[in-house]
Amino acid sequence: MTTDLSAPPSGGSTTTAGRGKRPRPPFGVSAVSVVAVLIALFSLVPLGYVAYMTVATGWDTAAALIFRPRVMELLLNTLLLTVITVPLCLVLGVAGAWLVERTSLRGHRIWAVLLAAPLAIPAFVNSYAWVSAVPSMGGLWSGVLIATLSYFPLVYIPAAASLGRLDPAIEQSAAALGLGNWATFFRVVLPQLRIAMTGGALLVSLHLLAEYGAFAMIRFDTFTTAIMVQYQSTFNGAAGNMLASVLVFFCLLLLVAEVRSRGTARYARIGPGAQGKALRLPLRFYQVPAQLFLLGLTALALGLPLFFVLRWTALGGSTAWAADEFLPALLATLGYGVAGAAATIVVAFPMAYLAVRHPGWFSKSLELSNYITSSLPGIVVGLAFVTVSIRLVPGLYQTAGVLVAAYVLLFLPRALVSLRAGLAQAPKELDEAAQSLGKPPLASFIRVTLRLTAPAAAGGAALVFLAIANELTATLLLSPNGTRTLATEFWSKSSEIDYAGAAPYALLMILLSAPMTYLLFQQSKKVAGQ
């Protein structure tokens, strides 16, 4: 039975602190709205920078820089990389999720974790391992291989969560009508994975557009690698800015395509009774091929990188672990990770509060501005902050505050999604009940709503921390002079072909990322009710 918590008890009326007034919010909605608008405007700084630089360059110059053979080459490379890698990630992610969630796969609980584990290995560390194994690697197909092995978990995790909560009654009905297992999968199950697949495809595509280190290491040119080269050769040059404008255009195009391909269909059970438990299809003589497929996939995506990181670490010996070398980088990574995660949670809270407690077109528009900015590559955000800080507030250039601000804009949606879920599970009626017992609005909000939202906030902070620990391009552009993080030190040493010296930094990044990746996997299971 469902109880309406907002309704007064039978024969009574709702009161607040002994008076017949509605409980007051802990702070004015208008104040929260003003703060949220300021945050949204701040988040549009990178997009405004790209637009301003495009206009300032002039149409004739911009057209000459955009419509030239070099840009066409980068465009072809980027399109081919995306067109080949995204379908491969979809196939591997959905196949892995289906085997783990819907078949009699032996050891499916172990495979469920192993298929998500490659997210703990940054793509540029994966590239470093493959170059160690095959020094001649380079070009498009090498980029496809590394990108696919690095990013297929972005499809696997949401697909597995969706399969875990699908109602098996629809599949049973299809089977009763005479459809076989394969026909049921393609005609019934796969269409219900549309949202998970389109969302995963969007994430993979945006990572492909943003990735710098993995492709630079194998000498495969994309827009991001070309922008970095332009930045290093000609600071804030017009050519680099025009490349950034093309890259931003494709990011926005991907967002629009994902929204349109998502569709309006909803897949939810509305009938009476409890949802049944899905039956696992027997694999029979396909058990061995399935095990070999998953073993090969995890060996390439997880085993090979770990092997070469550990091998180079052993070859480096104890000298590679000198405290004066890696300890400052570790402390800087932890410091920026904690500061960036805390700042992101604080900044995300006003928007999450409006979205849950006062939903409407206004709150949705504010959210959209943040999602647009977060879809931009770190190099574009970094260039925007470099230019704005030098021109408007020179004293802020290459300070820790600017770097943390860039982290906030890049990873705000990770905190926003978690906070929205937490606030949605903290009914406002509990605040009202606390106020009716005499608690002031702010005190009741802190003691009730914030306490209930704390686990979701911690989960969002962990995801932001994971992203910051592995972020490379914005950190290279914005970090203060002398600052060394695990990612930048790894990149510096690996660029000098000092693979043994780079290995400890790669290992530490993996060790920091592993718990956060497991947390992400567990959150997806909670969403699926498992």
KALIN-V427100 format. One record per residue. RES is the residue in three letters. SS is DSSP state (2 for helix, 1 for strand, 0 for the rest). PSI is psi in whole degrees, 0 to 359 (none if undefined). D_CENTER is the distance of its C-alpha to the mean C-alpha in whole Angstrom. Layout:
# KALIN-V427100
RES|SS|PSI|D_CENTER + RES|SS|PSI|D_CENTER
This chain:
# KALIN-V427100
MET|0|138|38 + THR|0|129|35 + THR|0|134|36 + ASP|0|104|36 + LEU|0|338|35 + SER|0|348|36 + ALA|0|140|39 + PRO|0|157|42 + PRO|0|155|44 + SER|0|129|47 + GLY|0|6|50 + GLY|0|188|48 + SER|0|158|46 + THR|0|130|43 + THR|0|161|44 + THR|1|117|42 + ALA|0|39|44 + GLY|0|2|47 + ARG|1|157|47 + GLY|0|48|46 + LYS|0|151|43 + ARG|0|144|39 + PRO|0|142|37 + ARG|0|148|36 + PRO|0|157|32 + PRO|0|335|31 + PHE|0|156|31 + GLY|0|139|32 + VAL|2|323|29 + SER|2|321|31 + ALA|2|317|30 + VAL|2|320|26 + SER|2|319|26 + VAL|2|314|27 + VAL|2|317|25 + ALA|2|321|22 + VAL|2|317|23 + LEU|2|320|24 + ILE|2|318|20 + ALA|2|318|19 + LEU|2|320|22 + PHE|2|322|20 + SER|2|342|17 + LEU|0|3|19 + VAL|2|312|20 + PRO|2|319|18 + LEU|2|319|19 + GLY|2|323|23 + TYR|2|313|23 + VAL|2|316|23 + ALA|2|317|25 + TYR|2|315|28 + MET|2|327|28 + THR|2|315|28 + VAL|2|317|31 + ALA|2|330|33 + THR|2|330|33 + GLY|0|144|35 + TRP|2|316|35 + ASP|2|312|37 + THR|2|318|35 + ALA|2|315|32 + ALA|2|319|33 + ALA|2|325|35 + LEU|2|328|32 + ILE|2|314|29 + PHE|0|68|32 + ARG|0|161|33 + PRO|2|322|33 + ARG|2|318|30 + VAL|2|321|28 + MET|2|324|29 + GLU|2|315|28 + LEU|2|321|25 + LEU|2|316|24 + LEU|2|316|25 + ASN|2|313|24 + THR|2|317|20 + LEU|2|315|21 + LEU|2|318|23 + LEU|2|315|20 + THR|2|314|17 + VAL|2|328|20 + ILE|2|317|21 + THR|2|316|18 + VAL|2|311|16 + PRO|2|323|19 + LEU|2|318|19 + CYS|2|322|16 + LEU|2|315|17 + VAL|2|311|20 + LEU|2|318|19 + GLY|2|313|16 + VAL|2|319|18 + ALA|2|315|21 + GLY|2|318|20 + ALA|2|318|19 + TRP|2|318|22 + LEU|2|318|24 + VAL|2|319|23 + GLU|2|334|23 + ARG|2|9|26 + THR|1|169|28 + SER|0|39|31 + LEU|0|126|29 + ARG|0|136|30 + GLY|0|31|28 + HIS|2|331|25 + ARG|2|322|24 + ILE|2|316|24 + TRP|2|326|22 + ALA|2|320|19 + VAL|2|318|18 + LEU|2|325|19 + LEU|2|337|17 + ALA|2|339|14 + ALA|2|327|15 + PRO|2|341|14 + LEU|2|339|10 + ALA|2|349|12 + ILE|0|113|14 + PRO|0|149|13 + ALA|2|324|14 + PHE|2|335|16 + VAL|2|321|18 + ASN|2|316|18 + SER|2|318|20 + TYR|2|319|22 + ALA|2|318|23 + TRP|2|325|24 + VAL|2|327|26 + SER|2|322|28 + ALA|2|319|28 + VAL|0|88|29 + PRO|0|337|30 + SER|0|4|31 + MET|0|141|28 + GLY|0|161|27 + GLY|0|187|26 + LEU|2|308|24 + TRP|2|330|25 + SER|2|319|23 + GLY|2|320|20 + VAL|2|315|20 + LEU|2|309|21 + ILE|2|317|18 + ALA|2|319|15 + THR|2|314|16 + LEU|2|333|16 + SER|2|326|13 + TYR|2|354|11 + PHE|0|332|13 + PRO|2|338|11 + LEU|2|338|8 + VAL|2|320|12 + TYR|2|314|14 + ILE|2|308|12 + PRO|2|327|12 + ALA|2|318|15 + ALA|2|320|17 + ALA|2|318|16 + SER|2|317|18 + LEU|2|327|21 + GLY|2|335|21 + ARG|2|7|22 + LEU|0|141|24 + ASP|0|120|27 + PRO|2|351|30 + ALA|2|325|33 + ILE|2|319|32 + GLU|2|322|32 + GLN|2|322|35 + SER|2|319|36 + ALA|2|319|36 + ALA|2|322|37 + ALA|2|334|40 + LEU|0|3|41 + GLY|0|5|41 + LEU|0|138|37 + GLY|0|179|37 + ASN|2|314|34 + TRP|2|319|32 + ALA|2|321|33 + THR|2|320|32 + PHE|2|310|28 + PHE|2|329|28 + ARG|2|340|30 + VAL|2|307|29 + VAL|2|310|25 + LEU|2|317|23 + PRO|2|331|24 + GLN|2|351|22 + LEU|0|9|19 + ARG|2|314|19 + ILE|2|316|16 + ALA|2|321|14 + MET|2|316|15 + THR|2|322|14 + GLY|2|316|11 + GLY|2|320|10 + ALA|2|322|12 + LEU|2|314|10 + LEU|2|316|7 + VAL|2|315|10 + SER|2|315|12 + LEU|2|323|10 + HIS|2|323|9 + LEU|2|320|13 + LEU|2|329|14 + ALA|2|338|12 + GLU|0|133|13 + TYR|0|303|16 + GLY|2|316|17 + ALA|2|320|17 + PHE|2|328|19 + ALA|2|326|21 + MET|2|330|23 + ILE|0|12|24 + ARG|0|43|25 + PHE|0|118|24 + ASP|0|126|23 + THR|0|179|21 + PHE|2|318|20 + THR|2|316|18 + THR|2|322|21 + ALA|2|322|23 + ILE|2|319|22 + MET|2|319|22 + VAL|2|316|26 + GLN|2|318|27 + TYR|2|319|26 + GLN|2|330|27 + SER|2|319|31 + THR|0|101|31 + PHE|0|126|29 + ASN|0|35|28 + GLY|0|158|30 + ALA|2|324|30 + ALA|2|315|29 + GLY|2|321|26 + ASN|2|322|25 + MET|2|323|26 + LEU|2|321|24 + ALA|2|322|21 + SER|2|321|22 + VAL|2|319|22 + LEU|2|317|18 + VAL|2|319|18 + PHE|2|317|20 + PHE|2|326|18 + CYS|2|314|15 + LEU|2|323|16 + LEU|2|320|18 + LEU|2|320|15 + LEU|2|314|14 + VAL|2|317|18 + ALA|2|321|18 + GLU|2|319|15 + VAL|2|318|17 + ARG|2|321|20 + SER|2|342|20 + ARG|2|326|18 + GLY|0|178|22 + THR|0|358|24 + ALA|0|147|25 + ARG|0|142|24 + TYR|0|89|24 + ALA|0|148|25 + ARG|0|127|29 + ILE|0|357|31 + GLY|0|171|34 + PRO|0|165|36 + GLY|0|173|36 + ALA|0|151|33 + GLN|0|135|31 + GLY|0|166|32 + LYS|0|134|30 + ALA|0|138|29 + LEU|0|136|32 + ARG|0|128|31 + LEU|1|134|32 + PRO|0|132|34 + LEU|0|331|33 + ARG|2|239|37 + PHE|2|359|38 + TYR|2|358|34 + GLN|2|314|33 + VAL|2|311|34 + PRO|2|322|32 + ALA|2|317|29 + GLN|2|319|29 + LEU|2|321|30 + PHE|2|311|27 + LEU|2|325|24 + LEU|2|316|26 + GLY|2|319|26 + LEU|2|311|22 + THR|2|329|21 + ALA|2|319|24 + LEU|2|319|22 + ALA|2|332|19 + LEU|2|313|19 + GLY|2|312|23 + LEU|2|312|24 + PRO|2|317|21 + LEU|2|321|22 + PHE|2|312|26 + PHE|2|328|26 + VAL|2|314|24 + LEU|2|324|27 + ARG|2|312|30 + TRP|2|327|29 + THR|2|317|29 + ALA|2|320|32 + LEU|2|329|34 + GLY|2|335|33 + GLY|0|193|35 + SER|2|336|35 + THR|2|331|35 + ALA|2|344|32 + TRP|2|24|31 + ALA|0|129|33 + ALA|2|324|32 + ASP|2|349|32 + GLU|2|302|30 + PHE|2|337|27 + LEU|2|314|27 + PRO|2|322|27 + ALA|2|319|24 + LEU|2|315|22 + LEU|2|321|24 + ALA|2|319|22 + THR|2|315|19 + LEU|2|318|19 + GLY|2|311|21 + TYR|2|325|18 + GLY|2|314|15 + VAL|2|314|17 + ALA|2|316|18 + GLY|2|320|15 + ALA|2|316|14 + ALA|2|315|17 + ALA|2|321|17 + THR|2|319|14 + ILE|2|316|15 + VAL|2|315|18 + VAL|2|325|17 + ALA|2|338|15 + PHE|2|313|18 + PRO|2|319|21 + MET|2|320|18 + ALA|2|321|17 + TYR|2|315|21 + LEU|2|318|22 + ALA|2|324|20 + VAL|2|315|21 + ARG|2|338|25 + HIS|0|65|26 + PRO|0|151|24 + GLY|0|184|25 + TRP|2|328|25 + PHE|2|309|24 + SER|2|325|21 + LYS|2|322|20 + SER|2|320|20 + LEU|2|319|19 + GLU|2|317|16 + LEU|2|322|16 + SER|2|323|16 + ASN|2|322|13 + TYR|2|324|11 + ILE|2|313|13 + THR|2|319|13 + SER|2|341|9 + SER|0|347|9 + LEU|0|143|12 + PRO|0|152|12 + GLY|2|330|13 + ILE|2|325|16 + VAL|2|316|17 + VAL|2|318|16 + GLY|2|314|18 + LEU|2|321|21 + ALA|2|315|21 + PHE|2|325|21 + VAL|2|310|24 + THR|2|313|26 + VAL|2|317|26 + SER|2|322|26 + ILE|2|319|29 + ARG|2|323|31 + LEU|2|315|31 + VAL|0|79|30 + PRO|2|331|31 + GLY|2|343|31 + LEU|2|350|28 + TYR|0|133|27 + GLN|0|47|25 + THR|0|162|25 + ALA|2|327|23 + GLY|2|318|22 + VAL|2|319|21 + LEU|2|317|18 + VAL|2|321|17 + ALA|2|321|17 + ALA|2|319|15 + TYR|2|318|12 + VAL|2|313|13 + LEU|2|322|12 + LEU|2|324|9 + PHE|2|16|7 + LEU|2|317|10 + PRO|2|330|8 + ARG|2|320|6 + ALA|2|323|10 + LEU|2|316|12 + VAL|2|316|11 + SER|2|317|12 + LEU|2|321|15 + ARG|2|316|16 + ALA|2|319|16 + GLY|2|317|18 + LEU|2|325|20 + ALA|2|334|21 + GLN|0|7|22 + ALA|0|86|25 + PRO|0|138|27 + LYS|2|341|29 + GLU|2|334|32 + LEU|2|323|32 + ASP|2|316|32 + GLU|2|321|35 + ALA|2|319|37 + ALA|2|320|36 + GLN|2|326|38 + SER|2|340|41 + LEU|0|6|42 + GLY|0|2|42 + LYS|0|139|39 + PRO|0|156|38 + PRO|2|313|35 + LEU|2|319|33 + ALA|2|318|34 + SER|2|324|33 + PHE|2|315|29 + ILE|2|317|29 + ARG|2|341|31 + VAL|2|294|29 + THR|2|312|26 + LEU|2|323|24 + ARG|2|320|25 + LEU|2|333|24 + THR|2|346|21 + ALA|2|315|20 + PRO|2|319|19 + ALA|2|321|16 + ALA|2|320|16 + ALA|2|320|16 + GLY|2|317|13 + GLY|2|319|11 + ALA|2|322|12 + ALA|2|319|12 + LEU|2|321|8 + VAL|2|318|9 + PHE|2|316|11 + LEU|2|315|10 + ALA|2|318|8 + ILE|2|319|11 + ALA|2|332|13 + ASN|0|4|12 + GLU|0|137|12 + LEU|0|305|15 + THR|2|311|16 + ALA|2|324|16 + THR|2|320|17 + LEU|2|323|20 + LEU|2|326|21 + LEU|2|346|21 + SER|0|142|22 + PRO|0|153|25 + ASN|0|133|28 + GLY|0|350|28 + THR|0|133|25 + ARG|0|125|24 + THR|0|172|20 + LEU|2|319|20 + ALA|2|315|18 + THR|2|324|20 + GLU|2|320|23 + PHE|2|315|22 + TRP|2|320|22 + SER|2|314|25 + LYS|2|321|27 + SER|2|329|25 + SER|2|333|26 + GLU|0|11|30 + ILE|0|24|30 + ASP|0|73|30 + TYR|2|326|28 + ALA|2|322|30 + GLY|2|331|29 + ALA|2|336|25 + ALA|2|316|25 + PRO|2|324|25 + TYR|2|321|22 + ALA|2|317|20 + LEU|2|318|21 + LEU|2|321|20 + MET|2|319|17 + ILE|2|318|17 + LEU|2|325|19 + LEU|2|326|16 + SER|2|332|13 + ALA|2|312|15 + PRO|2|323|16 + MET|2|323|12 + THR|2|319|11 + TYR|2|322|14 + LEU|2|317|13 + LEU|2|318|10 + PHE|2|317|13 + GLN|2|323|15 + GLN|2|321|14 + SER|2|325|13 + LYS|2|322|17 + LYS|2|321|18 + VAL|2|323|17 + ALA|0|0|19 + GLY|0|27|22 + GLN|0|none|22
